[in-house]
């Protein structure tokens, strides 16, 4: 989401004037209606305070906005192919659906063609689009807070709401359908590098990830299934603590996180994560360095896998691990974020 006030005013003016030269520059999410639009949408213009501006459609989808039916923001101003139009409509008819190979065959669509055309038009593959739409539905409750979700989930599974279907599939059964299962709480945290999701019990933080991380949906599912837990929107002491610490970190005033953590992994994974926590801000290590520090110099591939399995972004600084040749390597939150974090720490936290 765009936070710069001058840029927001500029975009709002372009929205009111229906400036076609801003097509593809931004999308606007309307909080009062829950839809996101193109700059040239013919619908009645919303109040400024009800607008959130995004650089990509994927960001708007993950923020829980659905495509406007009037301006169709996922359709190019000129025209999109029949394949793209058909698939967008199919997702809107069943937004909680997980797409498999046979679903494309049922529509007589080649899966690789769908991937290529979506990537060309929107900068994301069709699977990424469908996942963003599905996750956006589930994250809507987290972003809105407990009151909305409590009302929507209280009746169990009777409603046909695609929102609750998606949320329940990812986060677990509604609390009213649970016996003595563990309850975890989740909150949406806005940060300088984009929104994150935090999941915790009353005392410890279990997960902290950017909401657009690839694989986040399954990561959350694995967490709740392993713990036999349901996840509901809410605030805890641990979430309040990490939100405050993240603010201080991005301001350049915090170098060590003290929020209590619950590490869920094998003994080897936990040993890798402990090594990561010992890397000072402004410094980096290679996978081989970590393996050597553990006394297992040939286990650098296993170290890389454990690094990728980290569920506590920034707090357990897997972004400080790079390739032996000095290359950045991979990062679940994206290479651009990894580079930004390393530069931030080098310039402000050393």
C-alpha positions as CSV (number, residue, x, y, z in Angstrom):
1,X,0.0,0.0,0.0
2,X,1.2,3.5,-0.8
3,X,1.7,5.6,2.3
4,X,3.3,8.8,0.9
5,X,0.6,11.5,1.4
6,X,1.6,13.6,-1.7
7,X,1.5,10.5,-3.9
8,X,-1.9,9.6,-2.5
9,X,-3.3,13.1,-3.2
10,X,-1.9,12.9,-6.7
11,X,-3.5,9.5,-7.4
12,X,-6.9,10.6,-5.9
13,X,-6.9,13.6,-8.2
14,X,-6.2,11.3,-11.1
15,X,-9.0,9.0,-10.0
16,X,-11.5,11.9,-9.8
17,X,-10.5,13.2,-13.2
18,X,-10.4,9.6,-14.7
19,X,-6.9,10.2,-16.0
20,X,-6.2,7.4,-18.6
21,X,-2.5,8.2,-18.5
22,X,-2.5,6.7,-14.9
23,X,-3.7,3.3,-16.2
24,X,-1.3,0.7,-14.9
25,X,0.3,3.1,-12.5
26,X,-1.9,2.5,-9.6
27,X,-5.1,0.7,-8.4
28,X,-7.4,2.1,-5.7
29,X,-9.1,0.0,-3.0
30,X,-12.4,1.4,-1.8
31,X,-12.8,0.5,1.9
32,X,-16.5,1.3,2.0
33,X,-17.4,-1.2,-0.8
34,X,-14.5,-3.7,-0.6
35,X,-13.7,-3.4,-4.4
36,X,-10.6,-2.2,-6.2
37,X,-10.7,-0.1,-9.4
38,X,-8.7,1.3,-12.2
39,X,-8.1,5.1,-12.3
40,X,-10.7,5.5,-15.0
41,X,-13.5,3.7,-13.3
42,X,-16.9,5.2,-14.3
43,X,-18.5,4.6,-10.9
44,X,-19.3,7.3,-8.4
45,X,-16.0,8.5,-6.9
46,X,-15.4,7.6,-3.2
47,X,-14.3,9.9,-0.5
48,X,-10.6,10.4,-0.1
49,X,-10.6,8.8,3.4
50,X,-12.1,5.6,1.9
51,X,-9.3,5.1,-0.6
52,X,-6.2,3.0,-0.4
53,X,-3.7,3.0,-3.3
54,X,-1.7,0.1,-4.6
55,X,1.0,-0.2,-7.2
56,X,-0.2,-3.7,-8.4
57,X,-3.4,-5.7,-8.6
58,X,-1.8,-8.4,-6.5
59,X,-1.3,-6.0,-3.6
60,X,-4.9,-5.0,-3.8
61,X,-6.1,-8.6,-3.9
62,X,-4.0,-9.5,-0.9
63,X,-5.4,-6.5,1.0
64,X,-8.8,-8.3,0.6
65,X,-10.3,-6.1,-2.2
66,X,-12.2,-7.8,-5.0
67,X,-12.2,-6.6,-8.6
68,X,-14.8,-4.0,-9.5
69,X,-17.5,-5.2,-11.8
70,X,-17.8,-1.9,-13.6
71,X,-14.2,-1.0,-14.6
72,X,-12.9,-4.6,-14.4
73,X,-9.3,-3.7,-13.2
74,X,-7.9,-7.1,-14.3
75,X,-8.9,-6.4,-17.9
76,X,-6.5,-4.3,-20.0
77,X,-8.0,-1.0,-21.1
78,X,-7.9,-2.2,-24.7
79,X,-8.8,-5.8,-24.5
80,X,-7.7,-9.0,-22.8
81,X,-7.8,-12.5,-24.4
82,X,-10.8,-14.7,-24.0
83,X,-8.6,-17.0,-21.8
84,X,-7.8,-14.3,-19.3
85,X,-11.4,-13.1,-19.2
86,X,-12.8,-16.6,-18.7
87,X,-10.3,-17.4,-15.9
88,X,-11.0,-14.1,-14.1
89,X,-14.7,-14.8,-14.2
90,X,-14.1,-18.4,-13.0
91,X,-12.2,-17.3,-10.0
92,X,-14.9,-14.7,-9.1
93,X,-17.5,-17.5,-9.2
94,X,-15.5,-19.6,-6.8
95,X,-12.7,-17.5,-5.2
96,X,-11.8,-20.1,-2.5
97,X,-11.0,-22.8,-5.1
98,X,-7.5,-24.2,-5.4
99,X,-6.8,-24.7,-9.1
100,X,-5.4,-28.1,-10.4
101,X,-4.4,-29.3,-13.8
102,X,-7.8,-30.9,-14.5
103,X,-9.6,-27.6,-13.8
104,X,-7.8,-26.1,-16.8
105,X,-8.6,-29.1,-19.0
106,X,-12.3,-28.8,-18.0
107,X,-12.3,-25.3,-19.5
108,X,-10.3,-26.5,-22.5
109,X,-7.4,-24.1,-21.5
110,X,-3.7,-24.9,-21.7
111,X,-2.2,-24.3,-18.2
112,X,1.1,-23.0,-19.6
113,X,-0.8,-20.5,-21.9
114,X,-2.8,-19.3,-18.9
115,X,0.3,-18.8,-16.9
116,X,2.1,-16.9,-19.7
117,X,-0.8,-14.6,-20.5
118,X,-1.5,-13.6,-16.9
119,X,2.2,-13.0,-16.4
120,X,2.3,-10.7,-19.4
121,X,-0.8,-8.7,-18.5
122,X,-0.6,-8.5,-14.7
123,X,3.0,-9.4,-13.7
124,X,1.8,-12.5,-12.0
125,X,0.8,-16.0,-13.1
126,X,-2.7,-17.2,-13.0
127,X,-2.0,-19.4,-10.0
128,X,-0.5,-16.4,-8.2
129,X,-3.6,-14.4,-9.0
130,X,-6.0,-17.1,-7.8
131,X,-3.9,-17.6,-4.6
132,X,-3.9,-13.8,-4.0
133,X,-7.6,-13.7,-4.4
134,X,-8.1,-16.7,-2.0
135,X,-5.7,-15.4,0.6
136,X,-7.2,-11.9,0.4
137,X,-10.5,-13.4,1.4
138,X,-9.0,-15.2,4.4
139,X,-6.9,-12.2,5.4
140,X,-9.9,-9.8,5.2
141,X,-11.0,-10.9,8.6
142,X,-7.5,-10.5,10.1
143,X,-7.2,-7.0,8.7
144,X,-10.7,-6.0,9.8
145,X,-10.3,-7.3,13.4
146,X,-12.3,-9.6,15.7
147,X,-15.8,-8.0,15.5
148,X,-16.4,-8.8,11.9
149,X,-15.0,-12.3,11.9
150,X,-16.7,-13.2,15.2
151,X,-20.1,-12.3,13.6
152,X,-19.3,-14.2,10.4
153,X,-17.9,-17.3,11.9
154,X,-20.4,-17.6,14.8
155,X,-22.9,-19.5,12.7
156,X,-20.4,-22.2,11.6
157,X,-20.6,-23.4,8.0
158,X,-24.2,-22.7,7.2
159,X,-23.5,-19.6,5.1
160,X,-22.4,-19.9,1.5
161,X,-20.0,-17.0,1.9
162,X,-16.9,-17.5,-0.1
163,X,-15.1,-15.4,2.4
164,X,-15.7,-17.9,5.3
165,X,-15.1,-20.9,3.1
166,X,-11.6,-19.5,2.2
167,X,-10.9,-18.4,5.8
168,X,-12.0,-21.8,7.3
169,X,-10.0,-23.8,4.7
170,X,-6.8,-21.9,5.6
171,X,-7.2,-21.0,9.2
172,X,-9.2,-24.0,10.6
173,X,-12.7,-24.6,11.8
174,X,-14.6,-21.7,13.4
175,X,-14.2,-21.6,17.2
176,X,-17.8,-22.6,17.7
177,X,-17.1,-26.0,16.0
178,X,-14.0,-26.7,18.1
179,X,-13.8,-28.7,21.3
180,X,-10.7,-28.2,23.3
181,X,-8.4,-27.3,20.4
182,X,-5.8,-24.7,20.7
183,X,-6.7,-21.2,19.6
184,X,-4.1,-19.0,18.0
185,X,-4.7,-15.4,17.0
186,X,-3.6,-13.5,13.9
187,X,-3.2,-9.9,13.1
188,X,-2.4,-7.8,10.0
189,X,0.7,-5.5,10.5
190,X,1.4,-2.7,8.1
191,X,5.2,-2.2,7.7
192,X,7.4,-0.1,5.4
193,X,8.0,-3.1,3.2
194,X,4.4,-4.1,2.9
195,X,1.8,-5.9,5.1
196,X,2.8,-8.8,7.3
197,X,0.7,-11.4,9.1
198,X,1.6,-12.3,12.7
199,X,0.3,-15.4,14.5
200,X,0.7,-16.1,18.2
201,X,-0.8,-17.5,21.3
202,X,-1.2,-15.2,24.3
203,X,2.5,-15.2,25.1
204,X,4.7,-16.3,22.1
205,X,5.0,-15.5,18.4
206,X,4.6,-18.5,16.1
207,X,4.7,-16.9,12.6
208,X,5.6,-13.6,11.0
209,X,5.6,-13.4,7.2
210,X,4.9,-10.9,4.4
211,X,1.4,-11.6,3.2
212,X,2.5,-12.0,-0.4
213,X,5.1,-14.6,0.4
214,X,4.8,-17.5,-2.0
215,X,3.5,-20.6,-0.1
216,X,2.2,-18.6,2.9
217,X,-1.2,-20.3,2.6
218,X,0.2,-23.8,3.0
219,X,2.6,-22.6,5.6
220,X,-0.3,-21.4,7.8
221,X,-2.2,-24.7,7.1
222,X,0.8,-26.8,8.2
223,X,1.2,-24.7,11.3
224,X,-2.4,-25.1,12.4
225,X,-2.6,-28.8,11.5
226,X,0.6,-29.6,13.3
227,X,-0.6,-27.8,16.5
228,X,-4.2,-29.0,16.0
229,X,-5.2,-25.3,16.3
230,X,-7.6,-22.9,14.8
231,X,-6.5,-19.4,14.0
232,X,-8.8,-16.4,14.6
233,X,-8.3,-12.7,14.2
234,X,-7.1,-11.0,17.4
235,X,-4.5,-9.2,19.3
236,X,-2.2,-10.7,22.0
237,X,0.7,-9.4,24.1
238,X,3.2,-11.1,21.7
239,X,1.6,-9.5,18.6
240,X,1.5,-6.0,20.3
241,X,5.2,-6.5,21.2
242,X,6.4,-7.5,17.8
243,X,4.4,-4.7,16.1
244,X,6.1,-2.1,18.4
245,X,9.5,-3.7,17.8
246,X,9.0,-3.8,14.0
247,X,8.3,-0.1,14.1
248,X,11.5,0.5,16.0
249,X,13.4,-1.7,13.7
250,X,12.3,0.1,10.6
251,X,13.0,3.4,12.3
252,X,16.6,2.2,12.8
253,X,16.4,2.2,16.6
254,X,16.2,-1.5,17.4
255,X,18.9,-4.1,16.8
256,X,17.6,-7.1,18.9
257,X,14.1,-8.4,19.0
258,X,12.9,-9.5,22.5
259,X,9.4,-10.7,21.7
260,X,9.1,-14.3,23.0
261,X,9.2,-16.9,20.1
262,X,7.8,-20.4,19.7
263,X,10.1,-22.2,17.3
264,X,8.5,-25.2,15.6
265,X,11.0,-27.3,13.7
266,X,13.4,-30.2,14.0
267,X,16.4,-30.0,16.4
268,X,18.6,-29.3,13.3
269,X,16.4,-26.6,12.0
270,X,16.3,-25.0,15.4
271,X,20.1,-25.1,15.7
272,X,20.3,-23.3,12.3
273,X,17.8,-20.7,13.4
274,X,19.8,-20.1,16.6
275,X,22.9,-19.5,14.4
276,X,20.9,-17.0,12.4
277,X,20.0,-15.0,15.5
278,X,23.6,-14.7,16.3
279,X,24.5,-12.8,13.1
280,X,24.7,-9.1,14.0
281,X,22.9,-6.5,11.9
282,X,25.0,-5.2,9.1
283,X,26.8,-8.6,8.7
284,X,26.1,-11.6,6.5
285,X,27.0,-15.3,6.5
286,X,27.0,-18.0,3.8
287,X,25.2,-21.3,4.1
288,X,28.7,-22.9,4.3
289,X,29.6,-20.5,7.2
290,X,26.5,-21.7,9.1
291,X,27.2,-25.3,8.5
292,X,30.8,-24.9,9.7
293,X,29.6,-23.1,12.8
294,X,27.4,-26.1,13.5
295,X,30.3,-28.5,13.1
296,X,28.8,-30.0,10.0
297,X,30.7,-28.4,7.1
298,X,29.2,-30.6,4.5
299,X,25.6,-29.9,5.5
300,X,25.3,-26.5,3.7
301,X,22.3,-27.8,1.6
302,X,20.5,-28.8,4.7
303,X,21.3,-25.4,6.2
304,X,19.7,-23.8,3.1
305,X,16.6,-25.8,3.5
306,X,16.3,-24.9,7.2
307,X,16.9,-21.3,6.3
308,X,14.0,-21.4,3.9
309,X,11.7,-23.1,6.5
310,X,12.0,-20.2,8.9
311,X,8.6,-18.8,9.7
312,X,9.6,-15.7,11.5
313,X,10.8,-13.2,8.9
314,X,13.2,-10.4,10.0
315,X,13.1,-11.6,13.7
316,X,15.1,-14.7,12.8
317,X,17.2,-13.0,10.2
318,X,17.4,-15.5,7.3
319,X,17.8,-12.5,5.0
320,X,21.4,-12.2,6.4
321,X,22.4,-15.5,4.7
322,X,23.8,-15.1,1.2
323,X,25.6,-17.3,-1.3
324,X,29.3,-18.1,-0.9
325,X,30.1,-16.0,-4.0
326,X,28.5,-13.0,-2.5
327,X,25.3,-13.2,-4.4
328,X,22.1,-12.4,-2.5
329,X,20.6,-15.9,-3.0
330,X,16.9,-16.5,-2.4
331,X,14.5,-15.0,0.1
332,X,10.8,-16.0,0.7
333,X,9.8,-12.3,0.9
334,X,11.5,-11.5,-2.4
335,X,15.0,-10.4,-3.4
336,X,14.1,-6.7,-3.5
337,X,13.0,-6.9,0.2
338,X,16.2,-8.8,1.1
339,X,18.4,-6.2,-0.5
340,X,16.5,-3.4,1.2
341,X,16.8,-5.1,4.6
342,X,20.5,-5.6,4.2
343,X,21.0,-2.0,3.1
344,X,18.8,-0.7,6.0
345,X,20.8,-2.7,8.6
346,X,24.1,-1.7,7.1
347,X,23.2,2.0,7.1
348,X,21.1,2.4,10.2
349,X,21.7,-0.5,12.6
350,X,25.5,-0.9,12.8
